[in-house]
Amino acid sequence: MKFAENLNEYLDSHDISNYRIYKDTGLSDSLIGYWRKGQKQPTLENLVILCDYLNVSIDYLVGNISTKEEKLLHYYRCLSPEKKDEIDTYMNNSAIDT
């Protein structure tokens, strides 16, 4: 049920309707409704389509990472390659210290 909870939370907080997803992706409006109610789980192919459309990770929607971790991942993905290198270096050095 974590998937349904996360999907509903995300869609509600971003004011995204089932119909809008259907129009933009071709994923069935009724199928999305089943997912939101926890009555069905998406196939891997549909999960990838949905996550790409929402610009979230599969891990976030299925509940493997928190909202805060998802935000950090999003921010990281928006960084330039140089800034990513800086963060990677910092994190690698910090991991050694712990």
C-alpha distances in whole Angstrom, upper triangle without the diagonal:
4,5,5,6,9,10,11,12,14,16,17,18,20,21,20,20,18,22,23,20,22,25,25,23,24,20,20,19,18,16,14,14,12,9,9,9,6,9,10,9,12,15,16,19,17,15,18,20,17,17,21,21,19,21,18,17,15,14,13,11,9,9,12,15,15,16,20,20,19,22,24,23,24,27,28,28,30,33,36,37,39,37,34,37,38,34,34,37,36,33,35,38,35,34,37,38,35
4,6,5,6,8,10,10,12,14,15,16,18,20,19,19,18,22,22,20,22,25,24,23,24,20,21,20,19,17,15,15,14,11,10,11,9,12,12,11,13,16,16,19,17,14,17,19,16,15,19,19,17,18,15,14,12,11,10,8,6,6,9,11,11,13,16,16,15,18,20,20,20,24,25,24,27,29,33,33,36,33,30,33,34,30,30,34,33,29,31,34,32,30,34,34,32
4,5,5,6,8,10,11,12,14,15,16,18,16,17,15,19,19,16,18,22,21,19,20,17,17,17,17,14,12,13,12,8,8,10,8,11,10,8,9,12,13,15,13,10,13,15,12,12,16,16,14,16,13,12,10,10,9,5,4,6,10,12,12,13,17,16,14,17,20,19,19,22,23,23,25,28,31,32,34,32,29,32,33,30,30,33,33,30,32,34,32,31,34,36,33
4,6,5,6,8,10,10,12,14,15,16,15,14,13,17,18,15,17,20,20,19,19,16,16,15,14,12,10,10,9,6,5,6,5,9,9,8,10,14,15,17,14,12,15,16,13,13,17,17,15,17,15,15,13,13,11,8,8,10,13,15,15,15,18,19,17,19,22,21,21,24,26,25,27,30,33,34,37,35,32,35,36,33,33,36,36,33,35,38,36,34,38,39,36
4,6,5,6,9,10,11,12,14,15,15,15,15,19,19,17,19,22,22,21,22,19,19,18,17,16,13,12,12,10,7,9,8,12,13,12,14,17,18,20,17,15,18,18,15,15,18,18,15,17,15,15,14,13,11,9,9,9,13,13,12,12,16,17,15,17,20,20,20,23,25,25,26,29,33,34,36,33,31,34,35,31,32,35,34,31,34,36,34,33,36,37,34
4,5,5,6,8,10,11,12,14,13,14,15,18,18,16,18,21,20,19,21,18,19,18,18,16,13,14,14,11,9,11,11,14,14,13,13,16,17,18,16,13,15,16,13,12,15,15,12,14,11,12,11,10,8,6,7,7,11,11,10,9,13,14,12,14,17,16,16,19,21,21,22,25,29,30,32,30,28,31,31,28,28,32,31,28,31,33,31,30,34,34,32
4,5,5,6,8,10,11,12,10,11,11,14,14,12,15,18,17,16,17,14,15,14,15,13,10,11,11,8,7,10,10,13,13,11,11,15,15,16,13,11,13,14,10,10,13,12,10,12,10,12,11,12,9,6,9,10,13,13,13,12,15,16,13,15,19,18,17,20,22,21,23,26,29,30,33,31,28,32,33,29,30,34,33,30,33,35,33,32,36,37,35
4,5,5,6,8,10,10,10,10,10,14,14,13,15,18,18,17,19,16,16,14,14,14,10,10,11,9,6,9,10,13,14,13,14,18,19,20,16,14,17,17,13,13,16,15,12,15,13,15,15,15,12,10,12,12,16,16,15,13,17,18,16,17,21,20,19,22,24,24,25,28,31,33,36,33,31,35,35,32,33,36,35,33,35,38,36,35,39,39,37
4,6,5,6,9,10,10,12,13,17,16,15,18,20,20,20,21,19,19,17,18,17,14,14,15,13,10,12,13,17,17,16,17,20,20,22,19,16,18,18,14,14,17,16,12,15,13,15,15,15,11,10,12,12,15,14,12,10,14,16,13,14,18,18,17,20,22,22,23,26,30,31,33,31,29,33,33,29,31,34,33,30,33,35,33,33,36,37,35
4,6,5,6,8,8,11,12,15,14,13,16,18,17,17,19,17,18,16,18,17,13,14,16,13,11,14,15,18,18,16,16,19,19,20,17,14,16,15,12,11,14,12,9,11,10,12,13,13,10,9,12,12,15,14,12,10,13,14,12,12,16,16,14,17,20,19,20,23,26,28,31,28,26,30,30,27,28,32,31,29,31,34,32,31,35,36,34
4,6,5,6,5,7,9,12,10,10,13,15,14,15,17,15,16,13,15,15,11,12,14,12,10,13,14,17,17,16,16,19,19,19,16,14,16,15,11,12,14,12,9,12,11,14,15,16,13,11,14,15,18,17,16,13,17,18,15,15,19,19,17,20,22,21,22,25,28,30,33,30,29,33,33,30,31,35,34,32,35,37,35,35,39,39,38
4,5,5,6,8,10,13,12,13,16,17,17,18,20,18,18,15,17,17,13,13,16,14,11,13,16,18,19,19,19,22,23,23,20,18,20,19,15,15,18,15,12,15,15,17,18,19,15,14,17,17,20,19,17,14,17,19,17,17,21,21,19,21,24,24,24,27,30,33,35,32,31,35,35,32,33,37,36,34,37,39,37,37,40,41,39
4,6,8,11,13,16,14,15,18,19,18,19,22,20,21,19,20,20,16,17,19,17,14,17,18,21,22,21,21,24,24,24,21,19,20,20,16,16,17,15,12,14,14,17,18,18,15,14,17,17,19,18,15,12,15,17,15,14,18,19,17,18,22,21,21,24,28,30,32,29,28,32,32,29,31,34,33,31,34,36,34,34,38,38,36
4,6,9,12,14,12,12,16,16,15,17,19,18,19,17,20,19,16,17,19,17,15,18,20,22,22,21,20,23,23,23,20,18,19,18,14,14,15,13,10,12,12,16,17,18,15,14,18,18,20,19,17,14,16,18,15,14,18,18,15,17,21,20,19,23,26,28,31,28,27,31,31,29,30,34,33,31,34,36,35,35,38,39,37
4,6,10,11,10,11,14,15,15,16,18,17,18,15,18,18,15,15,18,17,14,17,19,22,22,22,21,24,24,24,20,19,20,19,15,16,17,14,12,15,15,19,20,21,18,16,20,20,23,22,20,17,20,21,18,18,22,22,19,21,24,23,23,26,29,32,34,32,31,35,35,32,34,37,36,35,38,40,38,38,42,43,41
4,7,8,7,7,11,11,11,13,15,14,14,12,15,15,12,13,16,14,12,16,18,20,19,19,18,21,21,20,17,16,17,15,12,13,14,11,9,13,14,17,18,20,17,15,18,19,22,21,20,17,20,22,18,18,22,21,19,21,24,22,22,26,29,31,34,32,30,34,35,32,34,37,37,35,38,40,39,38,42,43,41
4,5,5,7,9,10,11,12,13,12,12,9,12,13,10,10,13,13,11,14,16,18,18,18,17,20,21,20,17,17,18,16,13,15,16,13,12,15,16,19,19,21,19,16,19,21,24,24,23,20,23,24,21,22,25,24,22,25,27,26,26,29,32,34,37,35,34,37,38,36,37,40,40,38,41,43,42,41,45,46,44
4,5,5,6,9,10,10,11,9,8,5,8,9,6,7,10,10,9,12,14,15,15,15,14,17,19,18,14,14,16,14,11,14,15,12,12,16,17,19,18,21,19,16,18,20,23,24,23,21,25,25,22,23,26,25,23,26,28,26,27,31,33,35,38,36,35,38,39,37,37,41,41,39,41,44,43,42,45,47,45
4,5,5,6,9,10,10,9,8,6,9,11,9,10,13,14,13,15,18,18,18,18,17,19,21,19,16,17,18,15,13,16,17,13,14,18,19,21,21,24,22,19,22,24,27,27,27,24,28,28,25,25,29,28,25,28,30,28,28,32,34,36,39,38,36,40,41,39,40,43,43,41,44,47,45,45,48,49,48
4,5,5,6,8,9,10,10,9,12,13,11,12,16,15,14,17,19,20,20,19,17,20,21,19,15,16,17,14,12,14,14,11,11,15,17,20,20,23,21,18,21,23,26,26,25,23,26,26,23,23,26,25,22,25,27,25,25,29,31,33,36,35,33,37,38,36,37,41,40,39,41,44,43,42,46,47,46
4,6,5,6,7,7,8,8,11,11,8,11,14,13,13,16,17,18,17,16,14,16,17,15,12,12,13,10,8,11,11,8,9,12,14,17,16,20,18,15,18,21,23,23,23,21,24,24,21,21,25,23,20,24,26,23,23,27,29,31,34,33,31,35,36,34,35,38,38,36,39,42,41,40,44,45,44
4,6,5,5,5,6,5,9,9,8,11,13,13,14,17,18,18,17,16,14,16,17,15,12,13,14,11,10,13,14,11,12,16,17,19,19,22,21,18,20,23,25,26,26,24,28,28,24,25,28,26,24,27,29,26,27,30,32,34,37,36,34,38,39,37,38,41,42,40,42,45,44,43,47,48,47
4,6,6,8,9,9,12,13,12,14,17,17,17,20,22,22,20,20,18,19,20,17,15,16,17,13,12,15,15,11,13,16,19,21,21,24,23,21,23,26,28,28,28,26,29,29,26,26,29,27,25,28,29,27,27,30,32,34,37,36,35,38,40,38,38,42,42,41,43,46,45,45,48,50,48
4,6,8,11,11,15,14,13,16,18,17,18,21,22,23,21,20,17,18,18,16,13,15,14,10,10,13,11,8,11,13,16,18,19,22,21,19,22,24,26,26,26,24,27,27,23,23,26,24,21,24,26,23,23,27,28,30,33,32,31,34,36,34,35,39,39,37,40,43,42,41,45,46,45
4,5,9,10,13,12,11,15,16,15,16,20,20,21,18,17,14,15,15,12,10,12,11,7,8,11,10,7,10,13,15,17,17,20,19,17,20,22,24,25,25,24,26,26,22,23,26,23,21,24,26,23,23,27,28,30,33,32,31,34,36,34,34,38,38,37,38,42,41,40,44,45,44
4,6,8,11,11,11,14,15,15,17,19,20,20,18,17,14,14,15,13,10,13,13,9,10,14,13,11,14,16,18,20,19,22,22,19,21,24,26,27,28,26,29,29,25,27,29,27,25,28,29,26,27,31,32,33,37,36,34,37,39,37,37,41,42,40,42,45,44,43,47,48,47
4,6,9,7,7,11,12,11,13,16,16,16,14,13,10,11,13,11,7,10,11,8,8,12,12,11,13,16,17,18,16,20,19,16,18,21,23,24,25,24,27,27,23,25,28,25,24,27,28,26,27,30,32,33,37,36,34,37,39,37,36,40,41,38,40,44,43,42,45,47,45
4,5,5,6,9,10,11,12,14,15,14,13,13,11,13,15,13,10,13,15,12,11,15,16,14,16,19,19,21,19,22,22,18,20,23,25,27,27,26,30,29,26,28,31,28,27,30,32,29,30,34,36,37,40,39,37,40,42,40,40,44,44,42,43,47,46,44,48,49,48
4,5,5,6,9,10,11,13,14,14,13,14,13,15,17,16,13,14,17,14,12,16,17,15,15,19,20,21,20,23,22,18,20,23,25,26,27,25,29,29,26,27,30,29,27,30,32,30,30,34,36,38,41,40,38,41,43,40,40,44,44,42,44,47,46,45,48,50,48
4,5,5,6,9,10,11,12,11,11,13,12,15,18,17,14,15,18,16,14,18,19,17,18,21,21,23,21,23,22,19,20,23,26,27,27,26,30,30,27,29,32,30,29,32,34,32,33,37,39,40,44,42,40,43,45,42,42,46,46,43,45,49,47,46,49,51,49
4,5,5,6,9,10,11,9,8,9,8,11,14,14,10,12,15,13,12,15,17,16,16,20,19,20,18,20,20,16,17,20,23,24,25,24,28,28,25,27,30,28,27,31,32,30,31,35,37,38,41,40,38,41,42,40,40,43,43,41,42,46,44,43,46,48,46
4,5,5,6,9,10,10,9,9,9,12,14,14,10,11,14,12,10,13,15,13,13,17,16,17,16,18,17,13,15,17,20,22,22,21,25,25,22,24,27,25,24,27,29,27,28,32,34,36,39,37,35,38,40,37,37,41,41,38,40,43,42,40,44,45,43
4,5,5,6,9,9,9,11,11,15,17,17,14,14,17,16,13,16,18,17,16,20,19,20,18,20,19,15,16,19,22,23,23,22,26,26,24,25,29,27,26,30,31,30,31,35,37,39,42,40,38,41,42,39,40,43,43,40,42,45,44,42,46,47,45
4,5,5,6,5,5,8,9,13,16,16,13,13,17,16,14,17,19,18,18,21,20,20,18,20,19,15,15,18,21,23,23,23,27,27,24,27,30,28,27,31,32,31,32,36,39,40,43,41,38,42,43,40,40,43,43,40,42,45,44,42,46,47,45
4,5,5,6,5,6,7,11,13,14,11,10,14,14,11,13,17,16,15,18,16,17,14,16,15,11,12,14,17,19,20,19,23,23,21,23,26,24,24,27,29,27,29,32,35,36,39,37,35,38,39,36,36,40,39,37,38,42,40,38,42,43,41
4,5,8,8,9,10,14,16,17,14,13,16,16,13,14,17,16,15,18,16,17,15,17,15,11,12,14,18,19,19,18,22,22,20,22,25,24,23,27,28,27,29,32,35,36,39,37,35,38,39,36,36,40,39,36,39,42,40,38,42,43,41
4,5,8,10,12,16,18,20,16,16,19,19,16,18,21,20,18,21,20,20,18,19,18,14,14,16,19,21,21,20,24,25,23,25,28,27,27,30,32,31,32,36,39,40,43,40,38,41,42,39,39,43,42,39,41,44,42,40,44,45,42
4,6,7,10,14,16,18,15,14,18,18,16,17,21,20,19,21,19,19,16,17,16,13,12,14,17,19,19,20,23,24,22,24,27,26,26,29,31,30,32,35,38,39,42,39,37,40,41,38,37,41,40,37,39,42,40,38,42,43,40
4,7,10,13,16,18,15,15,19,19,17,19,22,22,21,24,22,22,19,20,19,16,15,17,20,22,23,23,27,27,25,28,30,29,29,33,34,33,34,38,41,41,44,42,40,43,44,41,40,44,43,40,42,45,43,41,45,46,43
4,7,9,13,14,12,12,16,16,15,17,20,19,19,22,20,19,16,18,18,14,13,16,19,21,22,23,26,26,24,27,29,27,27,31,32,30,33,36,38,39,42,40,38,40,42,39,38,42,42,39,40,43,42,40,43,45,42
4,7,9,11,10,9,13,14,12,14,17,17,17,19,17,16,13,14,15,11,10,13,16,18,20,21,24,23,21,24,26,24,24,28,29,27,30,33,35,36,39,37,34,37,39,35,35,38,38,35,37,40,39,37,40,41,39
4,6,8,6,6,9,10,9,11,14,14,15,17,15,14,11,14,14,11,10,14,16,18,20,20,24,23,20,23,25,23,23,27,27,25,27,31,33,33,36,35,32,35,37,34,33,37,37,34,36,39,38,36,39,41,39
4,5,5,6,9,10,10,12,14,15,16,18,16,15,12,14,16,13,12,16,17,20,22,23,26,24,22,25,26,24,24,28,27,25,28,31,33,33,36,35,32,35,37,34,33,37,37,34,35,39,38,36,39,41,39
4,5,5,6,9,10,10,12,14,15,16,14,13,9,12,14,12,11,15,15,18,20,21,24,22,19,23,24,21,21,25,25,22,25,28,30,29,33,32,29,31,33,31,30,33,34,31,32,36,35,33,36,38,37
4,5,5,6,9,10,11,12,14,15,15,14,11,15,16,14,14,18,18,20,23,23,26,24,21,24,25,22,22,25,25,22,25,28,29,29,33,32,29,31,34,32,31,34,35,33,34,37,37,35,38,40,39
4,5,5,6,9,10,10,12,14,14,13,11,14,15,12,13,17,18,20,22,21,24,23,20,22,24,22,21,25,25,22,24,28,30,30,33,32,30,32,35,32,32,35,36,33,35,38,37,36,39,41,40
4,5,5,6,8,10,10,12,11,10,7,11,11,9,9,13,14,16,18,18,21,19,16,19,21,18,18,22,22,20,22,25,27,28,31,30,27,30,32,29,29,32,33,30,31,35,34,32,36,38,36
4,5,5,6,8,10,10,10,9,7,11,12,11,12,15,15,16,19,18,21,19,16,18,20,17,16,20,20,17,20,23,24,25,28,27,24,27,29,27,26,30,31,28,30,33,33,31,34,36,35
4,6,5,6,9,10,11,11,10,14,14,12,14,17,18,19,21,20,22,21,18,20,22,19,17,21,21,18,20,23,25,26,29,28,26,29,31,29,29,32,33,31,32,36,35,34,37,39,38
4,5,5,6,8,9,10,9,12,12,10,12,15,16,17,18,17,20,19,16,17,20,17,16,20,21,18,20,23,25,26,30,28,26,29,31,29,28,32,33,30,32,35,35,33,37,39,37
4,5,5,6,5,6,6,10,9,8,10,13,14,14,15,14,17,16,12,14,16,14,13,16,17,15,17,20,22,23,26,25,22,26,27,25,25,29,29,27,28,32,31,30,33,35,34
4,6,5,7,8,9,12,12,11,14,16,17,17,18,17,19,17,14,15,17,14,12,16,16,13,15,18,20,21,25,23,21,24,26,24,24,28,29,27,29,32,31,31,34,36,35
4,5,8,10,11,15,14,12,15,18,19,19,19,17,20,19,15,16,19,16,14,17,18,16,16,20,22,23,27,25,24,27,29,27,27,31,31,29,31,35,34,33,37,38,37
4,5,9,10,13,11,10,14,15,17,16,16,14,16,16,12,13,16,14,12,15,17,14,15,19,21,23,26,24,23,26,28,25,26,29,29,28,30,33,32,31,35,36,35
4,7,10,12,10,11,14,15,16,15,15,13,15,14,10,11,13,11,8,12,13,11,12,15,18,19,22,21,19,22,24,22,22,26,26,24,27,30,29,28,32,33,32
4,7,8,7,7,11,12,12,11,12,10,12,11,7,9,11,9,8,12,13,11,13,16,19,20,23,21,19,22,23,21,21,25,25,22,25,28,27,26,29,31,30
4,5,5,7,9,10,10,9,11,11,13,10,7,10,12,9,9,13,13,11,14,17,19,20,23,21,18,21,23,20,20,23,23,21,23,26,25,24,27,29,28
4,5,5,6,8,8,9,12,12,15,13,10,13,15,12,13,16,16,15,18,20,23,23,26,24,21,24,26,23,22,26,26,23,25,28,27,25,29,31,29
4,6,5,6,5,6,9,10,12,10,8,12,13,11,13,16,16,15,18,20,23,23,26,24,21,23,25,21,21,24,24,21,23,26,24,23,26,28,26
4,6,5,6,5,7,7,10,8,6,10,12,10,11,14,15,15,17,20,23,23,26,24,21,24,25,21,21,25,24,21,24,27,25,24,27,28,26
4,5,8,8,9,10,13,12,10,13,15,13,14,17,18,17,20,22,26,26,29,27,24,27,28,25,25,29,28,25,27,30,29,27,31,32,30
4,6,8,10,12,15,13,12,15,17,15,16,20,20,20,22,25,28,28,31,29,26,29,30,26,26,29,29,26,27,31,29,27,30,32,29
4,6,7,9,12,11,10,14,15,14,16,19,19,20,22,24,28,28,30,28,25,28,28,25,25,28,27,24,26,29,26,25,28,29,27
4,7,10,12,10,10,14,14,13,15,18,18,18,21,23,26,26,28,26,23,25,26,22,22,25,24,21,22,25,23,21,25,26,24
4,7,8,6,7,10,11,10,12,15,15,16,19,20,23,24,26,23,20,23,23,20,19,23,22,18,21,23,21,20,23,24,22
4,5,5,6,9,10,11,12,14,15,17,19,20,24,25,26,23,21,24,24,20,21,24,22,19,22,24,22,21,24,25,22
4,5,5,6,9,10,10,12,14,15,17,19,23,24,25,22,21,24,24,20,21,24,23,20,23,25,23,22,26,27,25
4,5,5,6,9,10,11,12,14,16,17,21,22,23,20,18,21,21,17,19,21,19,17,20,22,20,20,23,23,22
4,5,5,6,9,10,10,12,14,16,19,20,21,18,16,19,19,15,16,19,17,15,18,20,18,17,21,22,20
4,5,5,6,9,10,11,13,15,18,19,21,18,16,19,20,16,17,20,19,17,20,22,21,20,24,25,23
4,5,5,6,9,10,11,13,16,18,20,17,15,19,18,15,17,20,19,17,20,22,20,21,24,25,24
4,5,5,6,9,10,11,15,16,17,14,12,15,15,12,13,16,15,13,16,19,17,17,21,21,21
4,5,5,6,9,10,13,14,16,14,11,14,15,12,13,16,16,14,16,19,18,18,21,23,22
4,5,5,6,9,13,14,16,14,12,16,16,14,15,19,18,17,19,22,21,21,25,26,25
4,5,5,7,10,13,14,11,10,14,14,11,13,17,16,15,18,20,19,20,23,24,24
4,5,5,9,10,11,9,7,10,11,9,10,13,13,12,15,17,17,18,21,22,22
4,6,8,9,12,10,8,12,13,11,12,16,16,15,18,20,20,21,24,25,25
4,7,9,11,10,9,13,14,12,14,17,17,17,20,22,22,23,26,27,27
4,6,8,6,6,10,10,10,12,14,15,15,17,19,20,21,24,25,26
4,5,5,6,9,10,11,12,14,15,16,18,20,21,22,25,26,27
4,6,5,6,9,10,10,12,14,15,16,18,20,21,23,25,26
4,5,5,6,9,10,11,12,14,15,17,18,20,22,23,25
4,5,5,6,9,10,11,12,14,15,16,18,20,21,23
4,5,5,6,9,10,10,12,14,15,16,18,20,21
4,5,5,6,9,10,10,12,14,15,17,19,20
4,5,5,6,9,10,11,12,14,16,17,19
4,5,5,6,8,10,10,12,14,15,17
4,5,5,6,9,10,10,12,14,16
4,5,5,6,8,10,11,13,15
4,6,5,6,9,10,11,13
4,5,5,6,9,10,11
4,5,5,6,9,10
4,5,5,7,9
4,5,5,7
4,5,5
4,6
4
